[in-house]
Amino acid sequence: MNYVSPVLSAGAHTLRIRVTGNKNGSSAGTLIEIDRAEVYC
């Protein structure tokens, strides 16, 4: 994922995603896939 922010300074930043182990009862699996992320400052 690439993103250029007009607000954050240049340099390394960390995005943490926590998998809780919870899932919808209709779900057959536990795959995590991110197709969009919104960051608010």
Secondary structure, DSSP 8 states (H G I E B T S, - for coil): -----SSS-SS---------S---TT-S------S------
